[in-house]
Amino acid sequence: MTDTEKKEAYLEWIKDYCNNDFLDDEGVEVIPATVNLAIDKLMEADSIPAGLDSEKKGSKSVSFSEDRYKDIKPMLAPYRKLRW
C-alpha cells in the first residue's frame, strides 16, 4: 500500500470515527488542518510496531501502549458529530 493510499484510508477512518464528511455548504470537501495533522500522526504511528508506543536508541528505552490512537482521538473531538 502506498503512502497516498494509506492517507486516503486514514481519512476514511477519520470520517467514519467523526461521522463527518468535512463538506462545506456547497458540498466541497474541506479538510481542517488538525485532521491533516492527525493523518500525519497516524502515518507516523503506522511505522511503529503494534503495541510499541515509543523507542529510544541511546540508553535503550522502550514503552508500550494499549491504544495507539490515544493522542489522535482528542485532536478529532471537535469534529465529531452525534448520530441519531
FENMO-V96511 format. One record per backbone hydrogen bond with DSSP energy under -1.0 kcal/mol. NH is the residue of the N-H (numbers start at 1). CO is the residue of the C=O. E is the energy in kcal/mol with one decimal. If there is no record, write none. Layout:
nh: [NH NH]
co: [CO CO]
e: [E E]
This chain:
nh: [6 7 8 9 10 11 12 13 14 15 16 17 18 19 20 24 27 30 36 37 38 39 40 41 42 43 44 45 46 48 52 53 54 56 60 63 65 70 73 76 79 80 81]
co: [2 3 4 5 6 7 8 9 10 11 12 13 14 15 15 28 24 22 32 33 34 35 36 37 38 39 40 41 42 45 49 63 63 61 57 54 51 67 69 72 76 77 18]
e: [-2.3 -2.7 -2.2 -2.3 -2.8 -2.3 -2.2 -2.2 -2.6 -2.6 -2.2 -3.1 -2.9 -1.1 -1.7 -2.5 -2.0 -3.5 -1.8 -2.3 -2.2 -2.2 -2.1 -2.4 -2.3 -2.4 -2.1 -2.7 -1.8 -1.2 -2.1 -2.9 -1.6 -2.9 -1.4 -2.3 -2.3 -1.3 -2.6 -1.2 -1.9 -1.3 -2.6]
